[in-house]
Amino acid sequence: MLFDFKLVETTHSKILTFETINPHIKKVEYAVRGELAIRAEEIKEEIAKNGPGKFGFETVVNCNIGNPQQLFQRSITFFRQVACLTEYPDLLLPENRNNVNTLFPLDAIERAQLLLKQIGSVGAYSHSQGIPYIRRNVAKFIEERDGYPSNPDNIFLTQGASVGVQSVLQLIIAHSNVGIMIPIPQYPLYSATLSLFDAKPVPYYLDEDENWSLDITQLTSSLATARDKGLDVRALVIINPGNPTGQCLTEQNMREIIDFCHQQHLVLLADEVYQTNIYQPAERPFHSFKKGMIGECGRRGGYYECTGIDKQVIDQLYKIASIGLCPNVSGQIMVDLMVRPPKRGDKSHPLYQKEINRIYESLRRRSLKLSSVFNSMEGVSCKDAQGSMYLFPRINLPPKAIKVAREVGKQPDEFYCLAMLNATGVCVVPGSGFHQEDGTWHFRSTFLPPEELFDGFCQRLEKFHKEFLAKYRD
Ligand SMILES: Cc1ncc(COP(=O)(O)O)c(C=O)c1O
C-alpha cells in the first residue's frame, strides 16, 4: 500500500534520543552504503549544481554496489514487455489489441494474460508466502535445475534475497548467545543482520592465496573455537559465487560443506544470488533476479527454499512473512519470468537469448579487463572473478599512507578509497567493510561500468593509483 505514516513525539523530554534507541541498531555497519556512498552522492549533487569544474571529472561511477541498471545495463525486453502489460492490463482489451499486437510479441501477451488470470490485479495484496502459482513454477524450476523434488509449500517469495536472509536469521537467532558462521570477507548483509538481532558472528576465513577457496579445516577450527567459548553455533552461511571475492566452489567442496553441516549439526544457508554469473569455467536456495543477467535490483524480488525444515518451523516463517503482508506483486512477476524465461521455439526466445548472451559475454570481458588493470598496478594483486560481479584486489599501502590514515581516524583502505573517489569519481567499498584478514587491505569494485566507457574508467584508476603512491611513498 502507498502509505502516509507519522512518527510523533510531544513530550518535553524525548523518548527517542540517540542514547535511548535500540542499541543493536547503533552497532550495525553497512559499508556498501556507508561513508563512501554518501560522499559519492554529495559529489553528484555538487556536479549537478555547479558543474564538474572543481573535480576534474564529470561523473561519479558507482562501483560500490552491484546495481547493473544504474550503470546502464539494458533490461531484458521480454521481462519488461510482460511487466508493462501486467501493470496496465487495459492494453489487453479487445479495442486495443490491434496496436498491442504490433508492439508486443504474442508470447509476452499470453504470459501477461496467464499471470493476470492467476494474480487478479498487480495492485492487490497477495498470499504472504507469495502467489501459489508462481511458487509452483519456482518449484518446477528448482526440480529441473537440481534433479530433486521441490515443494512449493516450502518456498517463500520475498522482496529480494536480503529480506529472505533477515527472516531466516531472525528465526534461527533464539537468544543472544547464538553464533552464525560467516565467511571473511563477507557480504555485510550478514554481519549487519547479526548485529541487529544480537547474535555472534563466527568467522571463517577464505584463502586468498588459493583463489579465495574455502577449506573445511578452517570451518572445523573456527567452529571448535566458537563452541569452546560456549557459543550456541547454529548455522553456516555460504556465499557462492562469492561476494566480495568472486570465487566459485567446486562440486566436491559443496559436498564437503553439506557433510560438515550434517556432522556438526548446523543449518546451511546457501546464498546463491549470483548462480548465473559464472565465468570460470564458462558454464552455467537464495536466488534473486537483481543479479544474473537480469539486473532488476530495484524491483525487489526473489525466493528462498526450505529443505528438511519441520512444518511447524515453516509455519513460523510464514508468520514472519505475514507481518509484512506480502512481497510486492511486480517483484513476484519478475520471479516468474526469471524461472520461466522464453523457451526455444517461443517467439521471444531468439531475442532473449541474444540479450542474455550479450550481457554475459560483456561482463566476462569486463571482469578480465579490470583484473588485469588491477594486477598491472604497483603493489596491487587481484584474483580473477570466477563468478558474481565483483573484484576484491589487495593493496599494499605505503606505511606513510597508513600513518596518515590513522591520524585522520580512518582505516587505511577507507582512506585510499576516499582519495580515489575524490580524485576520479569512482566509488568503491573499502575491504574493511567486508572484514578481512588483519594487516591486509583491499577494496571491492564491481566491473559494471559500460564497455564503451571502460577504457577511460580504467585509465582514471591507473592515474590515481600512481599519484597516490607518489604522494605517500617513503
Ligand atoms: C551475496 C548477496 N546476497 C544477497 C544480496 C541481496 O540481494 P537482493 O537485492 O535480492 O536483496 C546481495 C546483493 O548484493 C548479495 O551480493
The ligand as an SDF file (V2000), in Angstrom:
LIG
                    3D

 16 16  0  0  0  0  0  0  0  0999 V2000
   25.6560  -12.2570   -1.6790 C   0  0  0  0  0  0  0  0  0  0  0  0
   24.4240  -11.4150   -1.7140 C   0  0  0  0  0  0  0  0  0  0  0  0
   23.3370  -11.8450   -1.0720 N   0  0  0  0  0  0  0  0  0  0  0  0
   22.2040  -11.1110   -1.0530 C   0  0  0  0  0  0  0  0  0  0  0  0
   22.1310   -9.9030   -1.7060 C   0  0  0  0  0  0  0  0  0  0  0  0
   20.8620   -9.1120   -1.6560 C   0  0  0  0  0  0  0  0  0  0  0  0
   20.1850   -9.2050   -2.8420 O   0  0  0  0  0  0  0  0  0  0  0  0
   18.7130   -8.6090   -3.0670 P   0  0  0  0  0  0  0  0  0  0  0  0
   18.8490   -7.3660   -3.8530 O   0  0  0  0  0  0  0  0  0  0  0  0
   17.9880   -9.6730   -3.8110 O   0  0  0  0  0  0  0  0  0  0  0  0
   18.1290   -8.3480   -1.7280 O   0  0  0  0  0  0  0  0  0  0  0  0
   23.2370   -9.4270   -2.3980 C   0  0  0  0  0  0  0  0  0  0  0  0
   23.2070   -8.1250   -3.0750 C   0  0  0  0  0  0  0  0  0  0  0  0
   24.1940   -7.5570   -3.4860 O   0  0  0  0  0  0  0  0  0  0  0  0
   24.4180  -10.1990   -2.4000 C   0  0  0  0  0  0  0  0  0  0  0  0
   25.5120   -9.7770   -3.0430 O   0  0  0  0  0  0  0  0  0  0  0  0
  1  2  1  0
  2  3  1  0
  2 15  2  0
  3  4  2  0
  4  5  1  0
  5  6  1  0
  5 12  2  0
  6  7  1  0
  7  8  1  0
  8  9  2  0
  8 10  1  0
  8 11  1  0
 12 13  1  0
 12 15  1  0
 13 14  2  0
 15 16  1  0
M  END
$$$$
